[in-house]
Amino acid sequence: MKIIIALGGNAIIKKGEKETYHTLIKNIKLMSKNIAPIVKKYNAVITHGNGYEIGNLLLQNEISSKKVPPMPLDILGAESQGLIGYPLEEQLINELRNTKKEIVTVLTQVLVDEKDKAFRNPTKFIGPFYSYLEYKRLRRRYKIRKDSNRGYRRIVPSPKPVRILEAKTIEFLIKRGNVVICGGGGGIPIVNKKGKLKGVEGVIDKDWASSCIGKSINADILLILTGVDKVSLNYGEKNEIKLDKMSVKRAKRYLKEGYFPAGSMGPKIEASIDFLKKGKKVIITDVEHALKSLEGKAGTLITKR
């Protein structure tokens, strides 16, 4: 059975934490311990977010631009795939050292439509959280929006993935028993201009990219690991309701009614619906409940009916 394990940026670096080397390794090590039993059991493909990382790389570019030539967002996305992929591969190797499974990280390019409306309407949150006072100071320099009830963050275009260029390579590797880390940060967004590939400014949503990868390799399960144990209605409010299960039909209804905002839970639900056009089921939970969720004891299960 094939499973896509989509690791959210909030699972890698939690709110309030500084992305130091120590924190990054500590969290990835803990994450690897939680997903190792799953990786041992299934043919696993692992994707990951990069919201904090690419936001920080962007800040580094801007701060040092007078001394070091800045790079565009697609290049920074490629950098983030190595920044997270390498320590994740390292820690998983440590956890799986008594098995025969090989682990490989694939630099992943994702074809997008250059006419995608996302380029005119940015929604993807990246980088650190800001307070309201910081938001007022920075809003003239950057596009910033409130991220649920967690604070303010920068937003960039998030075009929908059309095709994963390395899909055949990923499938080739997992068929031979390898664990593949790919689609980091949603992959590197590229467009096809008169038969030639060209990177573009943007950050593809990791869950949409995970769905695209999953459909490409006929995966059975999409396991989305994020910062909450279950999907909720009225998230962060007094009348919050945690959901154990919902069908695609109900998920679409909740989306339409505005329970899942863009840039937060919205893309996860949309990507889940998209994956279920071919896949069997989607589970959304946090890293700590990953294994239990596959046993039906935790998380939110999304099914076709």
QUITAHU-V81888 format. One record per pair of residues at least 6 apart in sequence whose ideal C-beta (glycine too) atoms are under 7 Angstrom apart, sorted by the first residue. I is the first residue (numbers start at 1). J is the second residue. Records with the same first field share a line. If there is no record, write none. Layout:
I->J  J
//
This chain:
1->42  43  220
2->42  43  174  217  218  219  220
3->38  42  44  219  220  221  223
4->45  47  210  213  214  219  222  223
5->35  38  44  46  223  225
6->47  206  207  210  222  223  224  225
7->31  46  47  48  49  225
8->49  225  226  227
9->49  50  51  52
10->226  227
11->31  225  226  227  286  287
12->27  28  48  49  84
13->19  23  24  27  52
14->227
15->129  150
17->23
19->52  53  56
24->87
25->87
28->87  88  91
29->91
31->287
32->88  91  92  95
33->95
34->287  288  290  291
35->290
36->92  95  96
37->291
38->44  290  291  294
39->92  96  179
40->96  99
43->174
44->179
45->170  174  180  182  213  217  219
46->179  181
47->182  183  184  206  209  210  213
48->84  88  184  206
49->185  206
50->77  80  84  184  185
51->125  126
52->127  128
53->80  83  84
54->76  77  80  126  185  203
55->126  127  128  154
56->127
57->76  79  80
58->76  127
59->127
61->70  71  76
62->70
72->199  201
73->156  201  202  203
74->188  189  199  200  201
77->185  188  203
78->107  188
80->184  185
81->107  108  184  185
84->184
85->105  181  184
86->105
88->181
89->103  105  181
92->103  179
93->103
101->177  178  179
102->178
103->178  179  181
104->173  178  180
105->181
106->166  169  170  180  182
108->164  166  182  183  184  187  188
109->165  166  187  188  190
110->161  164  186  187  188  189  190  204  209
111->162  163  165  190  192
112->159  160  161  162  189  190  191  200  204
113->159  162
114->191  200
116->159  160
118->157  158  159  202
119->157  159  202
122->143  155  156  157
123->155  158  262  263
124->155  156  157  158  203  205  263
125->147  153  155  263
126->153  154  156  203
127->153  154
129->147  150  151  152  153
130->138  144  151  152  153
131->151
132->152
135->144  152
138->144
142->154
143->154  155
144->152  153  154  155
145->152  155
146->152
147->153  263  264
148->235  236  261  264
149->236
155->263
156->202  203
157->201  202
158->202  203  204  205
159->189  202  204
160->208
161->187  204  208  209  212
164->187  212  213  216
166->182
167->213  216  217
170->180  182  213  217
171->217
173->180
174->180  217
182->213
183->206  209  210  213
185->203  206
186->203  204  205  206  208  209
187->204  209
188->199
189->199  200  202  204
190->197  198  199  200
191->198  200
205->267  271
207->224  267  268  271
208->267  271
210->222  271
211->222  271  274  275
214->222  275  279
215->275  277  278
218->278
219->279
220->279  280
221->279  280  281
222->272  275  279  282
223->283  290  294
224->268  282  284
225->285  286  287  290
226->268  284  286
227->286
228->286
229->285  286  289  298  299
230->242  243  285  299  300
231->243  265  284  300
232->240  241  242  243
233->241  243  254  259
234->240  241
235->265
243->300
244->300
245->300  301
246->302
247->303  305
248->273  276  302  304
251->269  272  273  302
252->273
254->260
255->266  269  270
260->266  269
268->284
272->282  302
275->282
276->282  302  304
281->301  302  303
282->302
283->293  294  299  300  301
284->299  300
285->293  298  299  300
289->298  299
292->298
293->299
//
